[in-house]
Amino acid sequence: MLAVGATVRHGGREWTVAGIEGAMASGARIWLADTDGDGSLAVFGLAELLADPGFGPAAGPRLRVPQTGLLSTVPEDQQLRALDVERHVREVETGYPVPNGKGTVKPQYDPASRTLAQREQAKADELTAQGWSDVSRATVRRWRTRYRADGVWGLVAKRRGSTRLDRADPQVVEALRALLPEEALRSRSRGWKKRMRRETQWWLDAQHGEGRVEVPAKSTFNKLLDAVEASLGLQGTVAQRRARAARPAPPFKPTLALRPGEIVMLDSSPMDVLVVLDDGVVGRLELTTAVDVAMRGLWGVLRPVGSKLTDVAVLLAQMMTPMTMRPGWDAALSMAASAVPHERLTAVDERLKDAAARPVIVPETVVVDQGKVFVSPATRAACESLGISLQPVPPANGPAKGHVERSYGSISTDFCQWLPGFTGSNVGERGSRVDQERLWTVSEIQALWEEFLIHWHHRPHDGLRHPLMPKKALTPNQMWAALLPVAGYVPVPLSADDFVELLPVRWQPITDAGIRFDYRTYDGACLNGHRGQDSGVRSHDGLWEVHHNPYDPARIWVRLPEGFREVAWIHATSVGLPFTHHIWEHICKVVERTGSREQHEAELALALDRFLKRAARKEKLSAAERRAVAKSRAAGAVPVPEGELNVLDVPAPSFGLAGVYAVPDIDDETVPDENEDGGVDEGDDVFGSPDDAWGARRPGGGLVLDEADPEDDQWLP
């Protein structure tokens, strides 16, 4: 009810009705006294007050539960003072010091006869007479405001203070908050703070007009920059800042997978180990890995730096194919000796009979980054043909595939750091003479890596827990065995056409001369009837689908109406040794074209053959030639001296796979020919003796360096 002495709210403030002029029905004028201010009077029309949505009687003090948790952080004397001030505030506003309304109302605090301003002044006088210091009507009014906002906690005496961000110009803070995340995402070098000060001024001039907002002085700006970086979490290295700026907004949810192969994450990164590629050339290998989220299984392919689509093909084939036991491996590494139900699985898939203890899965969803190899149309088409869903993550977003990112740290800890030539994860951790250590060759690293992959699946993982045994960390093999009864196992043997589907693809015409690309011409009788014809694929202008292997450029596969057909390079018989795209690219750079296209291709073939023979005879090569040969040898097709066996002469698709692709024999001329049965004879030691390759074995099958080697004294500290 609107009456003289009533307390109302209008315009977000409290007023006391000081007088009413005129009749309510005819539009009275209301005199209001500012209760929260200095008591000044203001006149409002009744219609104006009623038009205000916030106009109405002022609510009494709301009953609030004391914030016990916050009050426990201050001393007991401050708690008692705050509770005492609460009683005084209630007495000013309601006339009663307690919320139940019991007791006698003192005349000076009676809301019926005293205005709020008078009650506030009376309370200030009373407390001053009781010995309270510095209590005025304004103090009582501040108590009321804080109590309404924060309850009893608002009445606790707090130390005054403000952060640097609170004191700074909000427009400058806004500019820094806009510029710092952008710099982190662009992965710019950190630079000096004066550069950021100048860029901030440019941003302010563009947003608010030139000269309207000035950046603070140099020292003040530097401190403000540190404060804003800390508030955004952008302190640290450039990589840490980029990762922080690129990650999605929290809260974060763990990636959940309940079936083997449900979610598989792929990534590629250089290995932190220097190796001897060939003729003393020192370099690093690139490791392309896949991690299964459900059981933390690990698969990996080692190549020279610069992944190709073929590496993705080999990786997918490794996941879907058992790995055979290598000669000299301990029987404890076989699947028959593991926790996996080997007999039951062998009854379904005979390929598992002599397999090592590594899980076999069929990927359902593959998570990749924005790398050119992973998001290429060929990769998408290959995954689609195998029924695999390809899921790229946002750019520069490592946490989106954190399982495979974290696996590189475990590989560095459990594998790389124990090898000679370990470089560390960054330059600051690298020794000054790493390249002078007794580095291992690619074949030695490859042999040890394959055995490490088996040991990985016998290693307990803290992220693998069984609901019935939550305190025990399981190994990937144990988790696979636990999930098999639920998810089941269906063997998916890959055919030769399946591997061709995984190779890089390009679209080319079939002309009278055959198929030409990359300075090579491929021709065969199978192309007759299709020369100059349209393939019928309108999305590619009638061109024909051609798959090629960068590590074996001597042949291609063309999809014809009757299926894939292999077509050889017309000069393949002129080149007596295998080669890769590394060597071919080098030859194309050094051989100058002097005639027609056909003459130039013939000259390239002759130069290639001469180069491969020189490399096989170990003649002196230039630095560029040695690098090309070294990359080619690491890729798996290497010219070697006659009579010498090189483990990497086995083509990459068959290396480490059981019963899927043909593994060539090595004859006296070191020219690989396919076996008729498409496999390796049981007695053939194609992969060499691991004991000779990289050290001795412990009695239990573990690996150690050649402890008896007298040269260790001059290489090991």
ZIGIKA-V80568 format. One record per residue. N is the residue number from 1. OMEGA is omega in radians with two decimals (NA if undefined). Layout:
n-><N & N>
omega-><OMEGA & OMEGA>
This chain:
n-><1 & 2 & 3 & 4 & 5 & 6 & 7 & 8 & 9 & 10 & 11 & 12 & 13 & 14 & 15 & 16 & 17 & 18 & 19 & 20 & 21 & 22 & 23 & 24 & 25 & 26 & 27 & 28 & 29 & 30 & 31 & 32 & 33 & 34 & 35 & 36 & 37 & 38 & 39 & 40 & 41 & 42 & 43 & 44 & 45 & 46 & 47 & 48 & 49 & 50 & 51 & 52 & 53 & 54 & 55 & 56 & 57 & 58 & 59 & 60 & 61 & 62 & 63 & 64 & 65 & 66 & 67 & 68 & 69 & 70 & 71 & 72 & 73 & 74 & 75 & 76 & 77 & 78 & 79 & 80 & 81 & 82 & 83 & 84 & 85 & 86 & 87 & 88 & 89 & 90 & 91 & 92 & 93 & 94 & 95 & 96 & 97 & 98 & 99 & 100 & 101 & 102 & 103 & 104 & 105 & 106 & 107 & 108 & 109 & 110 & 111 & 112 & 113 & 114 & 115 & 116 & 117 & 118 & 119 & 120 & 121 & 122 & 123 & 124 & 125 & 126 & 127 & 128 & 129 & 130 & 131 & 132 & 133 & 134 & 135 & 136 & 137 & 138 & 139 & 140 & 141 & 142 & 143 & 144 & 145 & 146 & 147 & 148 & 149 & 150 & 151 & 152 & 153 & 154 & 155 & 156 & 157 & 158 & 159 & 160 & 161 & 162 & 163 & 164 & 165 & 166 & 167 & 168 & 169 & 170 & 171 & 172 & 173 & 174 & 175 & 176 & 177 & 178 & 179 & 180 & 181 & 182 & 183 & 184 & 185 & 186 & 187 & 188 & 189 & 190 & 191 & 192 & 193 & 194 & 195 & 196 & 197 & 198 & 199 & 200 & 201 & 202 & 203 & 204 & 205 & 206 & 207 & 208 & 209 & 210 & 211 & 212 & 213 & 214 & 215 & 216 & 217 & 218 & 219 & 220 & 221 & 222 & 223 & 224 & 225 & 226 & 227 & 228 & 229 & 230 & 231 & 232 & 233 & 234 & 235 & 236 & 237 & 238 & 239 & 240 & 241 & 242 & 243 & 244 & 245 & 246 & 247 & 248 & 249 & 250 & 251 & 252 & 253 & 254 & 255 & 256 & 257 & 258 & 259 & 260 & 261 & 262 & 263 & 264 & 265 & 266 & 267 & 268 & 269 & 270 & 271 & 272 & 273 & 274 & 275 & 276 & 277 & 278 & 279 & 280 & 281 & 282 & 283 & 284 & 285 & 286 & 287 & 288 & 289 & 290 & 291 & 292 & 293 & 294 & 295 & 296 & 297 & 298 & 299 & 300 & 301 & 302 & 303 & 304 & 305 & 306 & 307 & 308 & 309 & 310 & 311 & 312 & 313 & 314 & 315 & 316 & 317 & 318 & 319 & 320 & 321 & 322 & 323 & 324 & 325 & 326 & 327 & 328 & 329 & 330 & 331 & 332 & 333 & 334 & 335 & 336 & 337 & 338 & 339 & 340 & 341 & 342 & 343 & 344 & 345 & 346 & 347 & 348 & 349 & 350 & 351 & 352 & 353 & 354 & 355 & 356 & 357 & 358 & 359 & 360 & 361 & 362 & 363 & 364 & 365 & 366 & 367 & 368 & 369 & 370 & 371 & 372 & 373 & 374 & 375 & 376 & 377 & 378 & 379 & 380 & 381 & 382 & 383 & 384 & 385 & 386 & 387 & 388 & 389 & 390 & 391 & 392 & 393 & 394 & 395 & 396 & 397 & 398 & 399 & 400 & 401 & 402 & 403 & 404 & 405 & 406 & 407 & 408 & 409 & 410 & 411 & 412 & 413 & 414 & 415 & 416 & 417 & 418 & 419 & 420 & 421 & 422 & 423 & 424 & 425 & 426 & 427 & 428 & 429 & 430 & 431 & 432 & 433 & 434 & 435 & 436 & 437 & 438 & 439 & 440 & 441 & 442 & 443 & 444 & 445 & 446 & 447 & 448 & 449 & 450 & 451 & 452 & 453 & 454 & 455 & 456 & 457 & 458 & 459 & 460 & 461 & 462 & 463 & 464 & 465 & 466 & 467 & 468 & 469 & 470 & 471 & 472 & 473 & 474 & 475 & 476 & 477 & 478 & 479 & 480 & 481 & 482 & 483 & 484 & 485 & 486 & 487 & 488 & 489 & 490 & 491 & 492 & 493 & 494 & 495 & 496 & 497 & 498 & 499 & 500 & 501 & 502 & 503 & 504 & 505 & 506 & 507 & 508 & 509 & 510 & 511 & 512 & 513 & 514 & 515 & 516 & 517 & 518 & 519 & 520 & 521 & 522 & 523 & 524 & 525 & 526 & 527 & 528 & 529 & 530 & 531 & 532 & 533 & 534 & 535 & 536 & 537 & 538 & 539 & 540 & 541 & 542 & 543 & 544 & 545 & 546 & 547 & 548 & 549 & 550 & 551 & 552 & 553 & 554 & 555 & 556 & 557 & 558 & 559 & 560 & 561 & 562 & 563 & 564 & 565 & 566 & 567 & 568 & 569 & 570 & 571 & 572 & 573 & 574 & 575 & 576 & 577 & 578 & 579 & 580 & 581 & 582 & 583 & 584 & 585 & 586 & 587 & 588 & 589 & 590 & 591 & 592 & 593 & 594 & 595 & 596 & 597 & 598 & 599 & 600 & 601 & 602 & 603 & 604 & 605 & 606 & 607 & 608 & 609 & 610 & 611 & 612 & 613 & 614 & 615 & 616 & 617 & 618 & 619 & 620 & 621 & 622 & 623 & 624 & 625 & 626 & 627 & 628 & 629 & 630 & 631 & 632 & 633 & 634 & 635 & 636 & 637 & 638 & 639 & 640 & 641 & 642 & 643 & 644 & 645 & 646 & 647 & 648 & 649 & 650 & 651 & 652 & 653 & 654 & 655 & 656 & 657 & 658 & 659 & 660 & 661 & 662 & 663 & 664 & 665 & 666 & 667 & 668 & 669 & 670 & 671 & 672 & 673 & 674 & 675 & 676 & 677 & 678 & 679 & 680 & 681 & 682 & 683 & 684 & 685 & 686 & 687 & 688 & 689 & 690 & 691 & 692 & 693 & 694 & 695 & 696 & 697 & 698 & 699 & 700 & 701 & 702 & 703 & 704 & 705 & 706 & 707 & 708 & 709 & 710 & 711 & 712 & 713 & 714 & 715 & 716 & 717>
omega-><-3.12 & -3.12 & 3.13 & -3.12 & 3.14 & 3.12 & -3.12 & 3.07 & 3.13 & 3.14 & 3.13 & -3.14 & 3.11 & 3.14 & 3.02 & -3.13 & -3.12 & 3.14 & 3.13 & -3.10 & 3.11 & -3.12 & -3.13 & -3.07 & -3.07 & 3.10 & -3.10 & 3.03 & -3.04 & 3.08 & -3.11 & 3.08 & -3.11 & -3.11 & -3.09 & -3.08 & -3.08 & 3.12 & -3.14 & -3.09 & 3.07 & -3.09 & 3.14 & 2.99 & -3.12 & 3.13 & 3.13 & 3.12 & -3.11 & 3.11 & -3.14 & -3.13 & -3.10 & -3.12 & 3.10 & 3.12 & 3.13 & 3.14 & 3.08 & 3.14 & -3.11 & 3.09 & -3.09 & 3.07 & 3.13 & 3.14 & -3.03 & -3.12 & 3.12 & -3.13 & -3.14 & -3.13 & -3.13 & 3.14 & -3.07 & -3.14 & 3.08 & 3.07 & -3.13 & 3.12 & 3.14 & 3.12 & 3.09 & 3.11 & 3.11 & 3.13 & 3.12 & 3.13 & 3.13 & -3.14 & 3.11 & -3.01 & -3.08 & -3.05 & -3.14 & 3.13 & 3.14 & -3.03 & -3.08 & 3.08 & 3.12 & 3.13 & -3.10 & 3.12 & 3.07 & -3.08 & -3.08 & 3.14 & -3.11 & -3.13 & -3.12 & -3.08 & -3.09 & 3.05 & -3.13 & 3.11 & 3.12 & -3.14 & 3.09 & 3.14 & 3.12 & 3.13 & 3.09 & 3.12 & -3.12 & -3.11 & 3.08 & 3.12 & 3.13 & 3.08 & 3.06 & -3.10 & 3.02 & 3.07 & 3.10 & 3.11 & 3.10 & 3.10 & 3.13 & 3.13 & 3.09 & 3.09 & -3.12 & -3.13 & -3.13 & -3.12 & 3.10 & -3.08 & -2.97 & 3.14 & -3.09 & -3.13 & 3.11 & -3.13 & 3.10 & 3.14 & -3.11 & 3.12 & 3.11 & 3.12 & 3.12 & 3.12 & 3.13 & 3.11 & 3.12 & -3.10 & -3.06 & 3.07 & -3.10 & 3.13 & 3.08 & 3.10 & 3.10 & 3.13 & 3.14 & 3.13 & 3.10 & -3.04 & -3.04 & 3.10 & 3.13 & 3.11 & -3.13 & -3.13 & 3.11 & 3.11 & 3.08 & 3.03 & -2.98 & 3.09 & -3.14 & -3.12 & 3.14 & 3.04 & 3.11 & 3.12 & 3.13 & 3.11 & 3.09 & 3.11 & 3.10 & 3.14 & 3.13 & 3.12 & -3.13 & -3.07 & -3.00 & -3.10 & -3.06 & 3.08 & -3.12 & 3.13 & -3.12 & 3.06 & 3.14 & 3.07 & -3.01 & -3.10 & 3.12 & 3.14 & -3.14 & 3.10 & 3.11 & 3.12 & 3.10 & -3.13 & 3.14 & 3.09 & 3.13 & -3.13 & 3.13 & -3.11 & -3.06 & 3.04 & 3.13 & -3.09 & 3.13 & 3.13 & 3.11 & 3.12 & -3.14 & -3.14 & -3.14 & -3.11 & -3.05 & -3.05 & 3.13 & -3.13 & 3.08 & 0.12 & -3.12 & 3.13 & -3.14 & 3.07 & -3.05 & 3.07 & -3.06 & -3.12 & 3.03 & -3.14 & -3.12 & 3.07 & 3.10 & -3.11 & -3.13 & 3.06 & -3.12 & -3.11 & 3.08 & 3.10 & -3.06 & -3.13 & 3.01 & 3.13 & 3.07 & -3.11 & 3.13 & 3.11 & 3.10 & 3.11 & -3.11 & 3.13 & 3.13 & 3.08 & 3.07 & -3.08 & 3.05 & -3.01 & 3.03 & 3.14 & 3.06 & -3.04 & -3.03 & -3.06 & 3.10 & 3.04 & -3.07 & 3.02 & -3.10 & 3.11 & 3.10 & 3.13 & 2.93 & -3.08 & -3.11 & -3.08 & 3.04 & 3.12 & 3.10 & 3.12 & 3.08 & 3.11 & 3.13 & -3.13 & 3.10 & 3.11 & 3.11 & -3.13 & -3.03 & -3.03 & 3.09 & 3.04 & 3.13 & 3.06 & 3.13 & 3.06 & 3.13 & 3.09 & 3.11 & -3.13 & 3.13 & 3.13 & -3.13 & 3.12 & 3.13 & -3.12 & -3.09 & 3.14 & -3.11 & 3.08 & -2.96 & -3.08 & -3.14 & 3.13 & 3.14 & 3.10 & 3.12 & -3.05 & -3.10 & -3.13 & -3.09 & -3.05 & -3.12 & -3.06 & 3.01 & -3.06 & 3.06 & -3.08 & 3.07 & -3.06 & 3.00 & -3.08 & 3.04 & 3.11 & 3.13 & 3.14 & -3.09 & 3.05 & -3.07 & 3.09 & -3.07 & -3.11 & -3.01 & -3.08 & -3.14 & 3.09 & 3.14 & 3.10 & 3.12 & -3.13 & 3.14 & 3.12 & 3.13 & -3.14 & 3.12 & 3.14 & -3.11 & 3.09 & -3.14 & -3.06 & 3.07 & 3.10 & 3.10 & -3.13 & 3.07 & -3.11 & 3.13 & -3.13 & -3.14 & 3.04 & -3.03 & -3.10 & -3.12 & 3.08 & -3.12 & -3.11 & 3.13 & 3.05 & 3.10 & 3.10 & 3.11 & -3.11 & -3.01 & -3.05 & -2.96 & -3.00 & 3.13 & -3.08 & 3.00 & -3.11 & 3.12 & -3.04 & -3.04 & -3.08 & 3.10 & -3.07 & -3.13 & 3.14 & -3.05 & 3.06 & -3.07 & -3.09 & -3.11 & -3.09 & 3.12 & 3.08 & 3.12 & -3.03 & 3.12 & 3.08 & -3.13 & -3.12 & 3.11 & 3.11 & -3.12 & -3.14 & 3.14 & 3.14 & -3.13 & 3.10 & 3.10 & 3.12 & 3.10 & 3.11 & -3.14 & -3.08 & 2.99 & -3.06 & 3.13 & -3.12 & -3.09 & -3.13 & -3.12 & -3.13 & 3.07 & -3.12 & -3.14 & 3.10 & -3.01 & -3.09 & -3.09 & 3.07 & -3.10 & 3.01 & 3.07 & 3.11 & 3.11 & 3.11 & 3.08 & 3.11 & 3.13 & -3.11 & -3.11 & 3.12 & -3.12 & -3.06 & -3.11 & -3.14 & 3.11 & -3.14 & 3.12 & 3.12 & -3.13 & 3.07 & 3.10 & 3.12 & 3.10 & 3.11 & 3.10 & 3.12 & -3.09 & -3.13 & 3.09 & -3.06 & 3.00 & -3.06 & -3.03 & 3.02 & 3.02 & -3.09 & 3.09 & 3.14 & -3.11 & -3.13 & -3.09 & 2.93 & 3.12 & 3.09 & 3.09 & 3.13 & 3.13 & -3.10 & 3.12 & -3.10 & -3.12 & -3.14 & 3.12 & -3.08 & 3.13 & -3.10 & -3.13 & -3.10 & 3.11 & 3.14 & -3.10 & 3.12 & -3.05 & -3.11 & 3.12 & 3.04 & 3.08 & 3.11 & -3.06 & -3.12 & -3.09 & 3.07 & -3.11 & 3.13 & -3.12 & 3.14 & 3.08 & -3.05 & -3.06 & -3.14 & 3.10 & 3.09 & -3.09 & 3.09 & 3.08 & 3.13 & -3.13 & 3.12 & 3.13 & 3.06 & 3.13 & -3.14 & -3.07 & 3.02 & -3.04 & 3.13 & -3.10 & -3.14 & 3.13 & -3.12 & -3.00 & -3.09 & 3.14 & -3.14 & 3.12 & -3.12 & 3.11 & -3.13 & -3.13 & 3.12 & 3.10 & -3.14 & -3.14 & 3.14 & -3.01 & -3.12 & -3.11 & -3.14 & -3.13 & -3.10 & -3.13 & 3.14 & -3.12 & 3.13 & -3.14 & 3.13 & 3.10 & 3.10 & 3.10 & 3.14 & 3.12 & 3.11 & 3.11 & -3.13 & 3.12 & -3.12 & -3.13 & 3.11 & 3.08 & 3.14 & 3.13 & 3.12 & 3.14 & 3.03 & -3.11 & -3.13 & 3.07 & -3.13 & 3.13 & 3.13 & 3.12 & 3.11 & 3.13 & 3.12 & -3.12 & 3.11 & 3.14 & 3.12 & 3.12 & -3.14 & 3.02 & 3.08 & -2.92 & 2.98 & -3.10 & 3.11 & -3.08 & 3.14 & 3.14 & 3.13 & 3.09 & -3.05 & -3.06 & 2.98 & 3.08 & -3.10 & -3.06 & -3.10 & -3.11 & -3.05 & 3.11 & -3.13 & -3.06 & 2.95 & -3.12 & -3.11 & -3.10 & 3.08 & -3.04 & 2.97 & 3.08 & -3.11 & -3.06 & -3.10 & 3.12 & 3.07 & -3.05 & 3.00 & -3.11 & 3.01 & 3.11 & -3.13 & 3.06 & -3.12 & -3.14 & 3.10 & -3.03 & -3.10 & -3.09 & 3.08 & -3.06 & -3.03 & 3.11 & 3.13 & 3.12 & 3.13 & 3.13 & -3.00 & -2.99 & 2.96 & -3.10 & 3.12 & 3.01 & -3.14 & -3.13 & 3.11 & -3.14 & -3.05 & 3.04 & 3.03 & -3.13 & -3.06 & -3.10 & -3.09 & -3.12 & -3.13 & -3.12 & -3.08 & -3.10 & 3.13 & -3.09 & -3.12 & NA>
